[in-house]
């Protein structure tokens, strides 16, 4: 389990919807019988095929959870640690991360870094 996975705690905190699973798998929602959130994966029961495993990292909810952590990072140091965790996770689980997700998260990190730099420079001027 990686630091990012421990931080997000997807099995406890993410609300996985049938709609998001169907969208990811490119199937109708009617083909999904049940969705179970397990410790490290989501197990999808389908009417037409049986079950299959889906990585949390491929879900939109995973991306949104990381984006939330980026947006609420209080310091540059914490943002840097989060960015390092994202980079490590994306290298280790390369097939489970979508390229568009990494681009989106990288852009969010850059924007938050600019916000924190501006905020810290304003605090230095006020002091």
Helices and strands as residue ranges (DSSP letters): H 3-8, H 10-13, H 18-25, G 29-31, E 32-37, E 41-46, E 50-55, G 56-58, H 60-71, H 76-92, G 94-96, H 99-126
